[in-house]
């Protein structure tokens, strides 16, 4: 939900969110937002970085591209 809806990590600390989760599963203990910042995301970064390094190391060619545009409103 946090990633899909682009929510801040601390959404899990809110009273409303905790009430919603407690309805279907009152015994579930929610992790606090700090867990995502200090543990989950760094571990995920380390894992995904290692996988990306493996993929790039075995690649014969690598190509990067970008798509950018600008309007008078963005100046």
PDB file of N, H, CA, C and O in Angstrom:
ATOM      1  N   UNK A   1       0.816  -1.176   0.000  1.00  0.00           N
ATOM      2  CA  UNK A   1       0.000   0.000   0.000  1.00  0.00           C
ATOM      3  C   UNK A   1       0.870   1.255   0.000  1.00  0.00           C
ATOM      4  O   UNK A   1       0.579   2.220  -0.707  1.00  0.00           O
ATOM      5  N   UNK A   2       1.923   1.237   0.784  1.00  0.00           N
ATOM      6  H   UNK A   2       2.160   0.453   1.359  1.00  0.00           H
ATOM      7  CA  UNK A   2       2.799   2.409   0.870  1.00  0.00           C
ATOM      8  C   UNK A   2       3.400   2.717  -0.492  1.00  0.00           C
ATOM      9  O   UNK A   2       3.403   3.870  -0.924  1.00  0.00           O
ATOM     10  N   UNK A   3       3.902   1.708  -1.163  1.00  0.00           N
ATOM     11  H   UNK A   3       3.899   0.771  -0.813  1.00  0.00           H
ATOM     12  CA  UNK A   3       4.527   1.909  -2.471  1.00  0.00           C
ATOM     13  C   UNK A   3       3.478   2.155  -3.543  1.00  0.00           C
ATOM     14  O   UNK A   3       3.611   3.084  -4.340  1.00  0.00           O
ATOM     15  N   UNK A   4       2.447   1.337  -3.569  1.00  0.00           N
ATOM     16  H   UNK A   4       2.339   0.583  -2.922  1.00  0.00           H
ATOM     17  CA  UNK A   4       1.420   1.443  -4.598  1.00  0.00           C
ATOM     18  C   UNK A   4       0.732   2.802  -4.591  1.00  0.00           C
ATOM     19  O   UNK A   4       0.486   3.380  -5.649  1.00  0.00           O
ATOM     20  N   UNK A   5       0.425   3.309  -3.412  1.00  0.00           N
ATOM     21  H   UNK A   5       0.625   2.840  -2.552  1.00  0.00           H
ATOM     22  CA  UNK A   5      -0.287   4.585  -3.297  1.00  0.00           C
ATOM     23  C   UNK A   5       0.634   5.763  -3.005  1.00  0.00           C
ATOM     24  O   UNK A   5       0.166   6.872  -2.748  1.00  0.00           O
ATOM     25  N   UNK A   6       1.946   5.522  -3.044  1.00  0.00           N
ATOM     26  H   UNK A   6       2.326   4.621  -3.253  1.00  0.00           H
ATOM     27  CA  UNK A   6       2.936   6.576  -2.795  1.00  0.00           C
ATOM     28  C   UNK A   6       2.659   7.293  -1.467  1.00  0.00           C
ATOM     29  O   UNK A   6       2.589   8.520  -1.403  1.00  0.00           O
ATOM     30  N   UNK A   7       2.506   6.494  -0.423  1.00  0.00           N
ATOM     31  H   UNK A   7       2.563   5.497  -0.475  1.00  0.00           H
ATOM     32  CA  UNK A   7       2.235   7.019   0.910  1.00  0.00           C
ATOM     33  C   UNK A   7       3.541   7.172   1.685  1.00  0.00           C
ATOM     34  O   UNK A   7       4.507   6.459   1.411  1.00  0.00           O
ATOM     35  N   UNK A   8       3.582   8.085   2.641  1.00  0.00           N
ATOM     36  H   UNK A   8       2.798   8.664   2.863  1.00  0.00           H
ATOM     37  CA  UNK A   8       4.782   8.194   3.485  1.00  0.00           C
ATOM     38  C   UNK A   8       4.860   6.990   4.429  1.00  0.00           C
ATOM     39  O   UNK A   8       3.841   6.391   4.773  1.00  0.00           O
ATOM     40  N   UNK A   9       6.068   6.649   4.836  1.00  0.00           N
ATOM     41  H   UNK A   9       6.896   7.135   4.556  1.00  0.00           H
ATOM     42  CA  UNK A   9       6.255   5.500   5.718  1.00  0.00           C
ATOM     43  C   UNK A   9       5.497   5.641   7.031  1.00  0.00           C
ATOM     44  O   UNK A   9       5.030   4.650   7.593  1.00  0.00           O
ATOM     45  N   UNK A  10       5.375   6.861   7.515  1.00  0.00           N
ATOM     46  H   UNK A  10       5.754   7.666   7.059  1.00  0.00           H
ATOM     47  CA  UNK A  10       4.744   7.032   8.825  1.00  0.00           C
ATOM     48  C   UNK A  10       3.228   6.885   8.789  1.00  0.00           C
ATOM     49  O   UNK A  10       2.576   7.064   9.817  1.00  0.00           O
ATOM     50  N   UNK A  11       2.651   6.563   7.636  1.00  0.00           N
ATOM     51  H   UNK A  11       3.181   6.417   6.800  1.00  0.00           H
ATOM     52  CA  UNK A  11       1.214   6.318   7.578  1.00  0.00           C
ATOM     53  C   UNK A  11       0.844   5.149   8.492  1.00  0.00           C
ATOM     54  O   UNK A  11      -0.271   5.092   9.012  1.00  0.00           O
ATOM     55  N   UNK A  12       1.773   4.226   8.685  1.00  0.00           N
ATOM     56  H   UNK A  12       2.678   4.272   8.263  1.00  0.00           H
ATOM     57  CA  UNK A  12       1.490   3.075   9.554  1.00  0.00           C
ATOM     58  C   UNK A  12       1.446   3.470  11.024  1.00  0.00           C
ATOM     59  O   UNK A  12       0.999   2.682  11.858  1.00  0.00           O
ATOM     60  N   UNK A  13       1.899   4.671  11.356  1.00  0.00           N
ATOM     61  H   UNK A  13       2.262   5.312  10.679  1.00  0.00           H
ATOM     62  CA  UNK A  13       1.862   5.136  12.738  1.00  0.00           C
ATOM     63  C   UNK A  13       0.534   5.808  13.087  1.00  0.00           C
ATOM     64  O   UNK A  13       0.250   6.035  14.263  1.00  0.00           O
ATOM     65  N   UNK A  14      -0.274   6.126  12.092  1.00  0.00           N
ATOM     66  H   UNK A  14      -0.043   5.942  11.137  1.00  0.00           H
ATOM     67  CA  UNK A  14      -1.503   6.869  12.355  1.00  0.00           C
ATOM     68  C   UNK A  14      -2.559   6.001  13.046  1.00  0.00           C
ATOM     69  O   UNK A  14      -2.665   4.800  12.801  1.00  0.00           O
ATOM     70  N   UNK A  15      -3.317   6.636  13.897  1.00  0.00           N
ATOM     71  H   UNK A  15      -3.231   7.612  14.097  1.00  0.00           H
ATOM     72  CA  UNK A  15      -4.358   5.942  14.654  1.00  0.00           C
ATOM     73  C   UNK A  15      -5.406   5.344  13.715  1.00  0.00           C
ATOM     74  O   UNK A  15      -5.859   4.217  13.918  1.00  0.00           O
ATOM     75  N   UNK A  16      -5.786   6.101  12.689  1.00  0.00           N
ATOM     76  H   UNK A  16      -5.418   7.016  12.524  1.00  0.00           H
ATOM     77  CA  UNK A  16      -6.793   5.619  11.744  1.00  0.00           C
ATOM     78  C   UNK A  16      -6.353   4.368  11.006  1.00  0.00           C
ATOM     79  O   UNK A  16      -7.127   3.421  10.870  1.00  0.00           O
ATOM     80  N   UNK A  17      -5.121   4.356  10.532  1.00  0.00           N
ATOM     81  H   UNK A  17      -4.492   5.125  10.643  1.00  0.00           H
ATOM     82  CA  UNK A  17      -4.609   3.188   9.819  1.00  0.00           C
ATOM     83  C   UNK A  17      -4.573   1.975  10.740  1.00  0.00           C
ATOM     84  O   UNK A  17      -4.947   0.872  10.342  1.00  0.00           O
ATOM     85  N   UNK A  18      -4.124   2.187  11.963  1.00  0.00           N
ATOM     86  H   UNK A  18      -3.821   3.083  12.286  1.00  0.00           H
ATOM     87  CA  UNK A  18      -4.050   1.078  12.921  1.00  0.00           C
ATOM     88  C   UNK A  18      -5.440   0.527  13.243  1.00  0.00           C
ATOM     89  O   UNK A  18      -5.597  -0.679  13.435  1.00  0.00           O
ATOM     90  N   UNK A  19      -6.439   1.395  13.302  1.00  0.00           N
ATOM     91  H   UNK A  19      -6.311   2.374  13.146  1.00  0.00           H
ATOM     92  CA  UNK A  19      -7.811   0.938  13.538  1.00  0.00           C
ATOM     93  C   UNK A  19      -8.321   0.103  12.370  1.00  0.00           C
ATOM     94  O   UNK A  19      -8.972  -0.922  12.571  1.00  0.00           O
ATOM     95  N   UNK A  20      -8.025   0.542  11.154  1.00  0.00           N
ATOM     96  H   UNK A  20      -7.497   1.375  10.991  1.00  0.00           H
ATOM     97  CA  UNK A  20      -8.471  -0.198   9.969  1.00  0.00           C
ATOM     98  C   UNK A  20      -7.856  -1.589   9.948  1.00  0.00           C
ATOM     99  O   UNK A  20      -8.546  -2.564   9.648  1.00  0.00           O
ATOM    100  N   UNK A  21      -6.573  -1.696  10.262  1.00  0.00           N
ATOM    101  H   UNK A  21      -6.013  -0.905  10.506  1.00  0.00           H
ATOM    102  CA  UNK A  21      -5.887  -2.990  10.252  1.00  0.00           C
ATOM    103  C   UNK A  21      -6.382  -3.880  11.394  1.00  0.00           C
ATOM    104  O   UNK A  21      -6.449  -5.101  11.249  1.00  0.00           O
ATOM    105  N   UNK A  22      -6.726  -3.273  12.516  1.00  0.00           N
ATOM    106  H   UNK A  22      -6.671  -2.282  12.634  1.00  0.00           H
ATOM    107  CA  UNK A  22      -7.153  -4.050  13.682  1.00  0.00           C
ATOM    108  C   UNK A  22      -8.517  -4.706  13.477  1.00  0.00           C
ATOM    109  O   UNK A  22      -8.829  -5.684  14.157  1.00  0.00           O
ATOM    110  N   UNK A  23      -9.324  -4.200  12.572  1.00  0.00           N
ATOM    111  H   UNK A  23      -9.070  -3.405  12.020  1.00  0.00           H
ATOM    112  CA  UNK A  23     -10.661  -4.778  12.362  1.00  0.00           C
ATOM    113  C   UNK A  23     -10.573  -6.209  11.834  1.00  0.00           C
ATOM    114  O   UNK A  23     -11.128  -7.111  12.462  1.00  0.00           O
ATOM    115  N   UNK A  24      -9.902  -6.456  10.710  1.00  0.00           N
ATOM    116  H   UNK A  24      -9.452  -5.723  10.200  1.00  0.00           H
ATOM    117  CA  UNK A  24      -9.856  -7.837  10.221  1.00  0.00           C
ATOM    118  C   UNK A  24      -8.907  -8.736  11.013  1.00  0.00           C
ATOM    119  O   UNK A  24      -9.112  -9.949  11.064  1.00  0.00           O
ATOM    120  N   UNK A  25      -7.868  -8.160  11.634  1.00  0.00           N
ATOM    121  H   UNK A  25      -7.701  -7.175  11.593  1.00  0.00           H
ATOM    122  CA  UNK A  25      -6.879  -8.977  12.344  1.00  0.00           C
ATOM    123  C   UNK A  25      -6.403  -8.260  13.596  1.00  0.00           C
ATOM    124  O   UNK A  25      -5.352  -7.620  13.579  1.00  0.00           O
ATOM    125  N   UNK A  26      -7.163  -8.359  14.682  1.00  0.00           N
ATOM    126  H   UNK A  26      -8.017  -8.879  14.696  1.00  0.00           H
ATOM    127  CA  UNK A  26      -6.808  -7.641  15.913  1.00  0.00           C
ATOM    128  C   UNK A  26      -5.486  -8.096  16.545  1.00  0.00           C
ATOM    129  O   UNK A  26      -4.869  -7.327  17.282  1.00  0.00           O
ATOM    130  N   UNK A  27      -5.049  -9.307  16.278  1.00  0.00           N
ATOM    131  H   UNK A  27      -5.551  -9.931  15.679  1.00  0.00           H
ATOM    132  CA  UNK A  27      -3.835  -9.834  16.892  1.00  0.00           C
ATOM    133  C   UNK A  27      -2.560  -9.404  16.158  1.00  0.00           C
ATOM    134  O   UNK A  27      -1.455  -9.599  16.663  1.00  0.00           O
ATOM    135  N   UNK A  28      -2.715  -8.823  14.973  1.00  0.00           N
ATOM    136  H   UNK A  28      -3.613  -8.665  14.562  1.00  0.00           H
ATOM    137  CA  UNK A  28      -1.547  -8.442  14.170  1.00  0.00           C
ATOM    138  C   UNK A  28      -0.863  -7.223  14.783  1.00  0.00           C
ATOM    139  O   UNK A  28      -1.516  -6.237  15.123  1.00  0.00           O
ATOM    140  N   UNK A  29       0.454  -7.303  14.919  1.00  0.00           N
ATOM    141  H   UNK A  29       0.985  -8.104  14.643  1.00  0.00           H
ATOM    142  CA  UNK A  29       1.238  -6.186  15.431  1.00  0.00           C
ATOM    143  C   UNK A  29       1.869  -5.444  14.258  1.00  0.00           C
ATOM    144  O   UNK A  29       2.685  -6.003  13.525  1.00  0.00           O
ATOM    145  N   UNK A  30       1.488  -4.195  14.089  1.00  0.00           N
ATOM    146  H   UNK A  30       0.825  -3.741  14.684  1.00  0.00           H
ATOM    147  CA  UNK A  30       2.036  -3.391  13.006  1.00  0.00           C
ATOM    148  C   UNK A  30       3.439  -2.907  13.340  1.00  0.00           C
ATOM    149  O   UNK A  30       3.742  -2.569  14.484  1.00  0.00           O
ATOM    150  N   UNK A  31       4.278  -2.881  12.329  1.00  0.00           N
ATOM    151  H   UNK A  31       4.031  -3.155  11.400  1.00  0.00           H
ATOM    152  CA  UNK A  31       5.608  -2.307  12.486  1.00  0.00           C
ATOM    153  C   UNK A  31       5.487  -0.792  12.421  1.00  0.00           C
ATOM    154  O   UNK A  31       4.563  -0.271  11.796  1.00  0.00           O
ATOM    155  N   UNK A  32       6.397  -0.088  13.051  1.00  0.00           N
ATOM    156  H   UNK A  32       7.148  -0.510  13.559  1.00  0.00           H
ATOM    157  CA  UNK A  32       6.354   1.370  13.010  1.00  0.00           C
ATOM    158  C   UNK A  32       7.051   1.867  11.749  1.00  0.00           C
ATOM    159  O   UNK A  32       7.831   1.135  11.141  1.00  0.00           O
ATOM    160  N   UNK A  33       6.777   3.100  11.358  1.00  0.00           N
ATOM    161  H   UNK A  33       6.143   3.695  11.852  1.00  0.00           H
ATOM    162  CA  UNK A  33       7.350   3.674  10.141  1.00  0.00           C
ATOM    163  C   UNK A  33       8.863   3.666  10.123  1.00  0.00           C
ATOM    164  O   UNK A  33       9.470   3.521   9.063  1.00  0.00           O
ATOM    165  N   UNK A  34       9.480   3.819  11.285  1.00  0.00           N
ATOM    166  H   UNK A  34       8.986   3.937  12.147  1.00  0.00           H
ATOM    167  CA  UNK A  34      10.943   3.842  11.364  1.00  0.00           C
ATOM    168  C   UNK A  34      11.548   2.535  10.850  1.00  0.00           C
ATOM    169  O   UNK A  34      12.640   2.549  10.281  1.00  0.00           O
ATOM    170  N   UNK A  35      10.868   1.421  11.037  1.00  0.00           N
ATOM    171  H   UNK A  35       9.981   1.409  11.499  1.00  0.00           H
ATOM    172  CA  UNK A  35      11.338   0.117  10.557  1.00  0.00           C
ATOM    173  C   UNK A  35      11.566   0.149   9.047  1.00  0.00           C
ATOM    174  O   UNK A  35      12.566  -0.372   8.552  1.00  0.00           O
ATOM    175  N   UNK A  36      10.646   0.756   8.329  1.00  0.00           N
ATOM    176  H   UNK A  36       9.835   1.180   8.731  1.00  0.00           H
ATOM    177  CA  UNK A  36      10.767   0.811   6.877  1.00  0.00           C
ATOM    178  C   UNK A  36      11.989   1.628   6.457  1.00  0.00           C
ATOM    179  O   UNK A  36      12.714   1.239   5.541  1.00  0.00           O
ATOM    180  N   UNK A  37      12.215   2.752   7.121  1.00  0.00           N
ATOM    181  H   UNK A  37      11.626   3.068   7.865  1.00  0.00           H
ATOM    182  CA  UNK A  37      13.349   3.623   6.784  1.00  0.00           C
ATOM    183  C   UNK A  37      14.690   3.035   7.194  1.00  0.00           C
ATOM    184  O   UNK A  37      15.665   3.137   6.449  1.00  0.00           O
ATOM    185  N   UNK A  38      14.749   2.422   8.369  1.00  0.00           N
ATOM    186  H   UNK A  38      13.958   2.340   8.974  1.00  0.00           H
ATOM    187  CA  UNK A  38      16.040   1.992   8.907  1.00  0.00           C
ATOM    188  C   UNK A  38      16.400   0.536   8.626  1.00  0.00           C
ATOM    189  O   UNK A  38      17.575   0.174   8.683  1.00  0.00           O
ATOM    190  N   UNK A  39      15.420  -0.297   8.325  1.00  0.00           N
ATOM    191  H   UNK A  39      14.465  -0.002   8.279  1.00  0.00           H
ATOM    192  CA  UNK A  39      15.695  -1.720   8.134  1.00  0.00           C
ATOM    193  C   UNK A  39      15.263  -2.230   6.769  1.00  0.00           C
ATOM    194  O   UNK A  39      16.094  -2.703   5.994  1.00  0.00           O
ATOM    195  N   UNK A  40      13.995  -2.140   6.469  1.00  0.00           N
ATOM    196  H   UNK A  40      13.319  -1.756   7.099  1.00  0.00           H
ATOM    197  CA  UNK A  40      13.459  -2.750   5.255  1.00  0.00           C
ATOM    198  C   UNK A  40      14.049  -2.139   3.979  1.00  0.00           C
ATOM    199  O   UNK A  40      14.541  -2.868   3.118  1.00  0.00           O
ATOM    200  N   UNK A  41      14.005  -0.829   3.853  1.00  0.00           N
ATOM    201  H   UNK A  41      13.605  -0.237   4.552  1.00  0.00           H
ATOM    202  CA  UNK A  41      14.497  -0.175   2.638  1.00  0.00           C
ATOM    203  C   UNK A  41      16.004  -0.393   2.450  1.00  0.00           C
ATOM    204  O   UNK A  41      16.422  -0.721   1.340  1.00  0.00           O
ATOM    205  N   UNK A  42      16.840  -0.226   3.487  1.00  0.00           N
ATOM    206  H   UNK A  42      16.501   0.040   4.390  1.00  0.00           H
ATOM    207  CA  UNK A  42      18.273  -0.522   3.283  1.00  0.00           C
ATOM    208  C   UNK A  42      18.540  -1.975   2.879  1.00  0.00           C
ATOM    209  O   UNK A  42      19.409  -2.232   2.046  1.00  0.00           O
ATOM    210  N   UNK A  43      17.807  -2.919   3.457  1.00  0.00           N
ATOM    211  H   UNK A  43      17.101  -2.710   4.133  1.00  0.00           H
ATOM    212  CA  UNK A  43      17.990  -4.326   3.079  1.00  0.00           C
ATOM    213  C   UNK A  43      17.549  -4.566   1.638  1.00  0.00           C
ATOM    214  O   UNK A  43      18.218  -5.274   0.885  1.00  0.00           O
ATOM    215  N   UNK A  44      16.434  -3.981   1.266  1.00  0.00           N
ATOM    216  H   UNK A  44      15.890  -3.407   1.878  1.00  0.00           H
ATOM    217  CA  UNK A  44      15.941  -4.105  -0.103  1.00  0.00           C
ATOM    218  C   UNK A  44      16.914  -3.471  -1.088  1.00  0.00           C
ATOM    219  O   UNK A  44      17.167  -4.025  -2.157  1.00  0.00           O
ATOM    220  N   UNK A  45      17.462  -2.311  -0.732  1.00  0.00           N
ATOM    221  H   UNK A  45      17.257  -1.860   0.136  1.00  0.00           H
ATOM    222  CA  UNK A  45      18.446  -1.649  -1.581  1.00  0.00           C
ATOM    223  C   UNK A  45      19.677  -2.528  -1.786  1.00  0.00           C
ATOM    224  O   UNK A  45      20.176  -2.657  -2.904  1.00  0.00           O
ATOM    225  N   UNK A  46      20.159  -3.127  -0.711  1.00  0.00           N
ATOM    226  H   UNK A  46      19.754  -3.023   0.197  1.00  0.00           H
ATOM    227  CA  UNK A  46      21.344  -3.982  -0.789  1.00  0.00           C
ATOM    228  C   UNK A  46      21.077  -5.192  -1.697  1.00  0.00           C
ATOM    229  O   UNK A  46      21.903  -5.535  -2.543  1.00  0.00           O
ATOM    230  N   UNK A  47      19.931  -5.824  -1.514  1.00  0.00           N
ATOM    231  H   UNK A  47      19.260  -5.545  -0.827  1.00  0.00           H
ATOM    232  CA  UNK A  47      19.567  -6.995  -2.315  1.00  0.00           C
ATOM    233  C   UNK A  47      19.426  -6.638  -3.786  1.00  0.00           C
ATOM    234  O   UNK A  47      19.978  -7.319  -4.650  1.00  0.00           O
ATOM    235  N   UNK A  48      18.689  -5.574  -4.070  1.00  0.00           N
ATOM    236  H   UNK A  48      18.241  -5.021  -3.368  1.00  0.00           H
ATOM    237  CA  UNK A  48      18.447  -5.192  -5.458  1.00  0.00           C
ATOM    238  C   UNK A  48      19.718  -4.666  -6.123  1.00  0.00           C
ATOM    239  O   UNK A  48      19.918  -4.886  -7.317  1.00  0.00           O
ATOM    240  N   UNK A  49      20.573  -3.983  -5.381  1.00  0.00           N
ATOM    241  H   UNK A  49      20.411  -3.804  -4.410  1.00  0.00           H
ATOM    242  CA  UNK A  49      21.851  -3.513  -5.929  1.00  0.00           C
ATOM    243  C   UNK A  49      22.721  -4.691  -6.349  1.00  0.00           C
ATOM    244  O   UNK A  49      23.330  -4.667  -7.418  1.00  0.00           O
ATOM    245  N   UNK A  50      22.779  -5.713  -5.515  1.00  0.00           N
ATOM    246  H   UNK A  50      22.285  -5.732  -4.646  1.00  0.00           H
ATOM    247  CA  UNK A  50      23.579  -6.900  -5.841  1.00  0.00           C
ATOM    248  C   UNK A  50      23.037  -7.582  -7.096  1.00  0.00           C
ATOM    249  O   UNK A  50      23.811  -8.017  -7.948  1.00  0.00           O
ATOM    250  N   UNK A  51      21.715  -7.678  -7.212  1.00  0.00           N
ATOM    251  H   UNK A  51      21.086  -7.325  -6.520  1.00  0.00           H
ATOM    252  CA  UNK A  51      21.118  -8.297  -8.406  1.00  0.00           C
ATOM    253  C   UNK A  51      21.413  -7.469  -9.648  1.00  0.00           C
ATOM    254  O   UNK A  51      21.729  -8.019 -10.703  1.00  0.00           O
ATOM    255  N   UNK A  52      21.312  -6.154  -9.529  1.00  0.00           N
ATOM    256  H   UNK A  52      21.056  -5.707  -8.672  1.00  0.00           H
ATOM    257  CA  UNK A  52      21.584  -5.289 -10.669  1.00  0.00           C
ATOM    258  C   UNK A  52      23.046  -5.377 -11.093  1.00  0.00           C
ATOM    259  O   UNK A  52      23.344  -5.391 -12.288  1.00  0.00           O
ATOM    260  N   UNK A  53      23.950  -5.436 -10.137  1.00  0.00           N
ATOM    261  H   UNK A  53      23.709  -5.425  -9.167  1.00  0.00           H
ATOM    262  CA  UNK A  53      25.376  -5.576 -10.446  1.00  0.00           C
ATOM    263  C   UNK A  53      25.628  -6.879 -11.184  1.00  0.00           C
ATOM    264  O   UNK A  53      26.406  -6.907 -12.138  1.00  0.00           O
ATOM    265  N   UNK A  54      24.980  -7.964 -10.758  1.00  0.00           N
ATOM    266  H   UNK A  54      24.348  -7.941  -9.983  1.00  0.00           H
ATOM    267  CA  UNK A  54      25.123  -9.253 -11.444  1.00  0.00           C
ATOM    268  C   UNK A  54      24.617  -9.175 -12.886  1.00  0.00           C
ATOM    269  O   UNK A  54      25.261  -9.674 -13.809  1.00  0.00           O
ATOM    270  N   UNK A  55      23.469  -8.549 -13.062  1.00  0.00           N
ATOM    271  H   UNK A  55      22.946  -8.143 -12.312  1.00  0.00           H
ATOM    272  CA  UNK A  55      22.898  -8.421 -14.409  1.00  0.00           C
ATOM    273  C   UNK A  55      23.814  -7.580 -15.294  1.00  0.00           C
ATOM    274  O   UNK A  55      24.085  -7.947 -16.437  1.00  0.00           O
ATOM    275  N   UNK A  56      24.285  -6.464 -14.772  1.00  0.00           N
ATOM    276  H   UNK A  56      24.064  -6.165 -13.843  1.00  0.00           H
ATOM    277  CA  UNK A  56      25.155  -5.594 -15.565  1.00  0.00           C
ATOM    278  C   UNK A  56      26.506  -6.234 -15.853  1.00  0.00           C
ATOM    279  O   UNK A  56      27.081  -6.020 -16.920  1.00  0.00           O
ATOM    280  N   UNK A  57      27.012  -7.016 -14.910  1.00  0.00           N
ATOM    281  H   UNK A  57      26.544  -7.190 -14.043  1.00  0.00           H
ATOM    282  CA  UNK A  57      28.308  -7.668 -15.107  1.00  0.00           C
ATOM    283  C   UNK A  57      28.243  -8.694 -16.233  1.00  0.00           C
ATOM    284  O   UNK A  57      29.237  -8.912 -16.926  1.00  0.00           O
ATOM    285  N   UNK A  58      27.109  -9.313 -16.420  1.00  0.00           N
ATOM    286  H   UNK A  58      26.302  -9.136 -15.857  1.00  0.00           H
ATOM    287  CA  UNK A  58      26.986 -10.326 -17.467  1.00  0.00           C
ATOM    288  C   UNK A  58      26.457  -9.756 -18.783  1.00  0.00           C
ATOM    289  O   UNK A  58      26.359 -10.478 -19.775  1.00  0.00           O
ATOM    290  N   UNK A  59      26.122  -8.490 -18.799  1.00  0.00           N
ATOM    291  H   UNK A  59      26.201  -7.903 -17.993  1.00  0.00           H
ATOM    292  CA  UNK A  59      25.583  -7.868 -20.016  1.00  0.00           C
ATOM    293  C   UNK A  59      26.708  -7.568 -20.997  1.00  0.00           C
ATOM    294  O   UNK A  59      27.781  -7.101 -20.617  1.00  0.00           O
ATOM    295  N   UNK A  60      26.442  -7.840 -22.225  1.00  0.00           N
ATOM    296  H   UNK A  60      25.570  -8.219 -22.533  1.00  0.00           H
ATOM    297  CA  UNK A  60      27.429  -7.537 -23.260  1.00  0.00           C
ATOM    298  C   UNK A  60      27.359  -6.070 -23.645  1.00  0.00           C
ATOM    299  O   UNK A  60      28.383  -5.428 -23.878  1.00  0.00           O
ATOM    300  N   UNK A  61      26.144  -5.548 -23.709  1.00  0.00           N
ATOM    301  H   UNK A  61      25.313  -6.070 -23.520  1.00  0.00           H
ATOM    302  CA  UNK A  61      25.922  -4.144 -24.027  1.00  0.00           C
ATOM    303  C   UNK A  61      24.900  -3.574 -23.058  1.00  0.00           C
ATOM    304  O   UNK A  61      23.997  -4.279 -22.607  1.00  0.00           O
ATOM    305  N   UNK A  62      25.045  -2.311 -22.746  1.00  0.00           N
ATOM    306  H   UNK A  62      25.779  -1.739 -23.113  1.00  0.00           H
ATOM    307  CA  UNK A  62      24.094  -1.616 -21.886  1.00  0.00           C
ATOM    308  C   UNK A  62      23.746  -0.307 -22.568  1.00  0.00           C
ATOM    309  O   UNK A  62      24.621   0.401 -23.066  1.00  0.00           O
ATOM    310  N   UNK A  63      22.472   0.006 -22.584  1.00  0.00           N
ATOM    311  H   UNK A  63      21.761  -0.569 -22.179  1.00  0.00           H
ATOM    312  CA  UNK A  63      22.019   1.243 -23.210  1.00  0.00           C
ATOM    313  C   UNK A  63      21.132   1.999 -22.232  1.00  0.00           C
ATOM    314  O   UNK A  63      20.258   1.414 -21.593  1.00  0.00           O
ATOM    315  N   UNK A  64      21.359   3.281 -22.124  1.00  0.00           N
ATOM    316  H   UNK A  64      22.069   3.757 -22.643  1.00  0.00           H
ATOM    317  CA  UNK A  64      20.542   4.131 -21.269  1.00  0.00           C
ATOM    318  C   UNK A  64      19.843   5.159 -22.141  1.00  0.00           C
ATOM    319  O   UNK A  64      20.391   5.617 -23.144  1.00  0.00           O
ATOM    320  N   UNK A  65      18.654   5.508 -21.758  1.00  0.00           N
ATOM    321  H   UNK A  65      18.209   5.136 -20.943  1.00  0.00           H
ATOM    322  CA  UNK A  65      17.922   6.537 -22.476  1.00  0.00           C
ATOM    323  C   UNK A  65      17.137   7.383 -21.488  1.00  0.00           C
ATOM    324  O   UNK A  65      16.913   6.987 -20.344  1.00  0.00           O
ATOM    325  N   UNK A  66      16.735   8.520 -21.937  1.00  0.00           N
ATOM    326  H   UNK A  66      16.917   8.842 -22.866  1.00  0.00           H
ATOM    327  CA  UNK A  66      15.920   9.382 -21.082  1.00  0.00           C
ATOM    328  C   UNK A  66      14.863  10.055 -21.943  1.00  0.00           C
ATOM    329  O   UNK A  66      15.042  10.245 -23.146  1.00  0.00           O
ATOM    330  N   UNK A  67      13.802  10.397 -21.325  1.00  0.00           N
ATOM    331  H   UNK A  67      13.656  10.243 -20.348  1.00  0.00           H
ATOM    332  CA  UNK A  67      12.733  11.092 -22.013  1.00  0.00           C
ATOM    333  C   UNK A  67      12.418  12.330 -21.187  1.00  0.00           C
ATOM    334  O   UNK A  67      11.921  12.222 -20.066  1.00  0.00           O
ATOM    335  N   UNK A  68      12.698  13.479 -21.724  1.00  0.00           N
ATOM    336  H   UNK A  68      13.101  13.567 -22.635  1.00  0.00           H
ATOM    337  CA  UNK A  68      12.429  14.695 -20.967  1.00  0.00           C
ATOM    338  C   UNK A  68      11.782  15.726 -21.874  1.00  0.00           C
ATOM    339  O   UNK A  68      11.966  15.720 -23.091  1.00  0.00           O
ATOM    340  N   UNK A  69      11.043  16.583 -21.264  1.00  0.00           N
ATOM    341  H   UNK A  69      10.893  16.588 -20.276  1.00  0.00           H
ATOM    342  CA  UNK A  69      10.419  17.672 -21.993  1.00  0.00           C
ATOM    343  C   UNK A  69      10.233  18.816 -21.036  1.00  0.00           C
ATOM    344  O   UNK A  69      10.332  18.663 -19.819  1.00  0.00           O
ATOM    345  N   UNK A  70       9.964  19.950 -21.601  1.00  0.00           N
ATOM    346  H   UNK A  70       9.883  20.075 -22.590  1.00  0.00           H
ATOM    347  CA  UNK A  70       9.786  21.110 -20.757  1.00  0.00           C
ATOM    348  C   UNK A  70       8.781  22.035 -21.408  1.00  0.00           C
ATOM    349  O   UNK A  70       8.699  22.121 -22.633  1.00  0.00           O
ATOM    350  N   UNK A  71       8.040  22.706 -20.602  1.00  0.00           N
ATOM    351  H   UNK A  71       8.106  22.636 -19.607  1.00  0.00           H
ATOM    352  CA  UNK A  71       7.060  23.661 -21.100  1.00  0.00           C
ATOM    353  C   UNK A  71       7.351  25.022 -20.473  1.00  0.00           C
ATOM    354  O   UNK A  71       8.159  25.140 -19.552  1.00  0.00           O
ATOM    355  N   UNK A  72       6.693  26.018 -20.981  1.00  0.00           N
ATOM    356  H   UNK A  72       6.037  25.923 -21.730  1.00  0.00           H
ATOM    357  CA  UNK A  72       6.888  27.364 -20.431  1.00  0.00           C
ATOM    358  C   UNK A  72       6.397  27.426 -18.987  1.00  0.00           C
ATOM    359  O   UNK A  72       6.840  28.288 -18.229  1.00  0.00           O
ATOM    360  N   UNK A  73       5.501  26.539 -18.596  1.00  0.00           N
ATOM    361  H   UNK A  73       5.141  25.838 -19.212  1.00  0.00           H
ATOM    362  CA  UNK A  73       5.005  26.526 -17.215  1.00  0.00           C
ATOM    363  C   UNK A  73       5.997  25.929 -16.239  1.00  0.00           C
ATOM    364  O   UNK A  73       5.903  26.177 -15.037  1.00  0.00           O
ATOM    365  N   UNK A  74       6.941  25.150 -16.726  1.00  0.00           N
ATOM    366  H   UNK A  74       7.017  24.948 -17.702  1.00  0.00           H
ATOM    367  CA  UNK A  74       7.896  24.505 -15.820  1.00  0.00           C
ATOM    368  C   UNK A  74       9.156  25.331 -15.618  1.00  0.00           C
ATOM    369  O   UNK A  74      10.061  24.902 -14.902  1.00  0.00           O
ATOM    370  N   UNK A  75       9.232  26.461 -16.210  1.00  0.00           N
ATOM    371  H   UNK A  75       8.497  26.809 -16.792  1.00  0.00           H
ATOM    372  CA  UNK A  75      10.434  27.302 -16.095  1.00  0.00           C
ATOM    373  C   UNK A  75      10.345  28.158 -14.856  1.00  0.00           C
ATOM    374  O   UNK A  75      11.257  28.937 -14.578  1.00  0.00           O
TER     375      UNK A  75
END
